[in-house]
Amino acid sequence: MARLIFDAMPPLRILAILLCGVLTVAAEDSPRKLAYEKDRRVWVASIDGSGAKKIGTGLFPDISPDGTRVAFNTEEQTGKTAWARHIAVVELASGKQTVFKDVPGDNAYYPRWSPDGTHIAFTLYDGHNWHFGLINADGTGFKYIRKSKDAEGTLYSPCWSPDGKSLFAQDMKNIYRIGLDGATLEQWDIKKCIPNGDMSGDGRIDVSPDGQKLLLGIDMGEEAHRKDWDGPLPALWTLDLAAKKGTRITPKKLFGWDGCWADNSTVLLLSQAVGEKTASLYKMTLPGGTTSKPLAKDVRYPTVSR
């Protein structure tokens, strides 16, 4: 192993070397973070669920890849039954919050950070149709990625590709990869890839860090066989993009939804055990589907920094 010889070095250079080493270690050891929604509040915690801290009021949080900011939905009541929803970003170190109001309409949803943390993709509703929008991380430079002309063209569940050059989305019939110019690049038929399964407008998509698989929130056409459950049986599937093959990762007795990748072989998901009134957050290791003890209880929409 090479040694640093300090005797002949100027003091300032020695200090610079030592500081560089400290900063490098700090960057490498920086803990990954988890964001989630609870009681219509946004929370941040360590990836193991410890040290949870409330950072704002809102929905659908997405933590930035470097773990320094969280984008989410604000809610503001503008009338007796009217609400305005905007994208906001909070800086975790300072607590500074910026609300993006220079976006058409008052209904922007589901912010998703680009892999380099410079842009945010989201859906927005103009009173007639849903569209895909893109904005800089500081709230400037809004543009449409794709505008829907009718309900048939509506896309949901934006999710960035790892290279930041395209987005995945779904229209409840197909999953698409679209360019930032709105052009369709690839398409997967949900029925062909996921036997006996469907996606709703809330069906979530998350891409694995290596870009090879999607994690999908699926409504199964199966009986739940649970007295405490009303509605479709929720399951998590992975979709191998190259093979166009789906694999169910949650067994029938484990109702799972709102999944996101922690790494290429680990996912976080929500599940609600028999007799429980609310969902808890779990970690699942693939393959095999081994689950952890609950990381957090009564939460929604987890996301993880990279």
Order of alpha helices (4+ residues) and beta strands (2+ residues): alpha-beta-beta-beta-beta-beta-beta-beta-beta-beta-beta-beta-beta-beta-beta-beta-alpha-beta-beta-beta-beta-beta-beta-beta-beta-beta-beta-beta
